[in-house]
Amino acid sequence: MPATPVFDALILAGGAAARLDGADKPALRVGRHSLLRHVLDGVAGARRIVVVGPPRREAAEFGARCGADLRLCQEQPPGGGPVAALAAGLPETEAEVVMVLAADLPWVGEAVPKLLSALSGESDTDAVVLTDAGGRRNYLAAAWRRSALTAVVGDLGAPEGLAARMLYRSARVVEVRPGRDLPEHVGEDCDTWPDVARARGRCEEATS
């Protein structure tokens, strides 16, 4: 397996959470920790972590406690969507590999090494994206070459309101699908209250 490259992490922790009645989704607890904390733990090996969204004391405390180079920034306008968030956070990164993650993926830490290694082993690939067990891409669970992501975001122009899938229109992409060595639930996000309940139930089962 290719060596895991040096990487920065870009975590998108804003959004309106319309399907969660406007709740502060990254702050929702699943098991002992918030959704955001689960994702932060998953990228603890990053050289730099950039969290995009409203001010997050938990993120700042995580950085101080772990000695991580953690930076906070806000997309403009606030709530402008995932591409706007990437446009705001990307200049804060420096590593040639950037892990892009939404802050609602409680199990994604298990997939991070796999995504990074896959990108390292594919020299002509722009991004490696995680899918669910059925093959549906999670556009905000991917390892990107920073140069490719910068070019894609720049080509999209005004980023406000653009969907994350727009990043992949011309990118050279490899997929990682859960299977024998990656649990099927690893890419599950928490977009709805039933999603949150399922995630909490899985935590309870794991600790019982």
Buried (B, 14 or more C-beta within 10 A) or exposed (E): EEEBBBBBBBBBBBBEBEBBEEBBBBBBBBBEBBBBBBBBBBBEBBBBBBBBBBEBEBBBEBBEEEEBBBBBBBBEEBBBBBBBBBBBBBEBBEBBBBBBBBBBBBBBBBBBBBBBBBBBEBEEBBBBBBBBBEEEBBBBBBBBBBEBBBBBBEEBEEBEEBEBEBBBEEBEBBEBBBEEEBBEBBBBBBBEEEBBEBBBEBBEEEEE
